Amino acid sequence: MAVVSIKNKLRRGNLLVGNDTFVPTSYESIATVTIGSGGAANITFTSIPADYKHLQIRGIAKNTYVAGSYDYLLLQFNSDTGSNYNSHYLNGNGVAVATGSDVNSVNLYAGTSARSGTSDANIFSAFVIDILDYANTNKYTTVRTLAGLDKNGTGAVDFQSGAWRNVNAVTSIKLFTDPLVQHSHFALYGIKGA
């Protein structure tokens, strides 16, 4: 398991001698995780500051799943393992389209993770997860994801949305699937609001 604690992280870019001070844009890097050679069952971002309007996670993933073409990447907030999540998905692979939902679940769908099969040895899925109004304590937290993978002409594209039925501010995010393999990478960003 990879755990990243975010506490008073200095937010600035690299400064070169003679250049003006860096002024951050709308997106600020909060933390990144790259899975090492031993793999990891999950990754968790903790101590997330309430300084932003929204959060975004960008990444690539591959796991040890061996059946099928891919596996879902799953998400939980604040160590909540109760039946407090609703998810909806639409995916297509160039041949067929599938839709569905999962209500009163113990996690959210949050993209796809490529499987570790012989033919897929070097293929990782890519995803962008938006966590909207994560610090707003007057409503449930909404999540939307765009994810996919290409296997030289085959693969899949996924659109997913969901809600965490809890009004607490999000302070930690756990992402998991079958154990993640080396080089899976996750980057957490804060998005400033107007």
N, C-alpha and C positions, 0 to 999 in steps of 0.2 A: 504494500500500500504506500502510495506517495502522498504526503500531506504537506501543504504549503500554507504557512501562517503569514498573514499580511498585517504587519503592524508598523505604522508610521513610515511607510516606504517613501523614500525621496523620489519625487516624480519630476524628472528632467531628462533631456536628451544629452547626447555627447556634445561637449563644447570644444570647438577648435580655437586655438589661439587667434585672436584678431576678429573673430566673428561675434555678432550680437548675441545676447542671451537668448537661449531657446525659449519660445513661448509655446506651451502645449496646445494642441488642436482639440477638437471635440472628443477624440478617443485618447485615453491614457492607459498605458500598460500598467497593470496591477501585479500580475505574476505569471510565470510560465513554468511548465513541467514537461520534461522529456523523460520517458520511461527508459530505464537502464537495462543492462544485459540480463538481469534476473527476471524481468517482467514485473507486473504489479496487478493485484486483484482490483484496484480502483485508484482513483486520485481524488483528493479532497482539498478544496480551497477553503481556508478558515480565516476568521477575523476580518471579514470583508467590510471595509468602511462604508458608511452610508452617505458618502460624498457625491454620489452621481445620481442621474435620473434613471439610467438603465445600465445593465451589464451585457457584455457579449463575450462568448467563448468561441474561439476559432481553433480548429485543430485537424489533425489526421489521426486515424486509429486503425489498429489491427489487433485481433485477439486470437485465442487458441481454438476457437470454434471450428469444427471440421466438417459439419454437415451443411448443405445448402450453399448459397452464394455469399450471404452476409448475415450478420446478427445485429440486433438493435443495441444501441448505446443507451443506457438508462441513467436517470438523474434523480437525486433526492436533495431536499433543502433542510438545513438545520438538524440533521440526524433524525428527521421525522420518518419513521418506518410504518406509520399508521395508514389506513386506507383513505388518504386525503388528496389523491391525485386523479385527474381526468386527462386522458390523451386522445388525440384524433390523428389519423395519418392518411396520406395518399401517396402511393408509390407506383412507379412504373419501370419496366425494364426493356422497353422497345417492342415487346410482344404483348404484354398484358398489363392491366392496371388493377391495383387492389386498394381498397379503402377499408377503414375500420375505426373502432374506438375501444378504449379501455377505461371504464369508469370505476370509481372507488378502488383504485389500485394503490399499491405501496410504492410506486415510482412513476416517473414520466418517461415517455419515449423521447429521446434527445438525439436522434440521428442514427447513423449506421456505423458498424465496425466491420471492416473486411475480415474474412476468415483466413486462417493459416492453413491453406491446402497447398499441395505441391504445385499446382498450376497457378496459384495466386501468391507465390512466395514473395514477390516484391511489390504487391499492390496494397495500398492503404486507402481507406475511405477519407473523404474530406467533409467538413461540416462547419456551419456557423449557427450558433445558438444565441438567440436574443432573449434576455430575461428582463421583462418590462416592468417598470415601477417597482423594483425589488425592495425599496425601503419604505414604500407607502403602506402605512398600517390601517388604511381605511378600505382596503379592497384586497381580493385574492391576487396572487402573483401569476402573471400570464407568461407563457414561454412559447416561442416559435422557432422552428428549425428548418434549415435547408441543408440537405446532405446528399451524398452520392458517391459512387465509385465507378470507374471504368476499367473493364478488363479487355482492352483492345477490341472494342466493338460490341461487347456485351457489358452488362452492369445494371445499375439502378439509380434512380433519382427519388429522393424522399422529401415530402413536405409534411411537417408535423407541427401540431399545436397542442397546448395543454394548459392546465391551471393547477396550482397548488392551493387547495381550499383551506387557507390559513391566512390570517391578517398580520402575522409577525413579519418584521423586516428580515430579509434573507441575510444571514451572517456567515453561512457556510454552504458549499455546494459539493456534493459527492457525485462523481461520474463513474460508472462501472459497467461491465459486461463480462463475458468469460474472460479469464485473465488477459490483460493487455500485454502485448509483446514489445520488445525493444524498439525504440524510435517512434513509438506513438507520442504525439506531442499535443499539448493543450496550452492555450494562451488566454488569460482572462483580462478583459479591458473594461474600464469604466467609461460611460458615455455621458458627457455633460448635457444638461437640459437647459432650455431657454428660460 
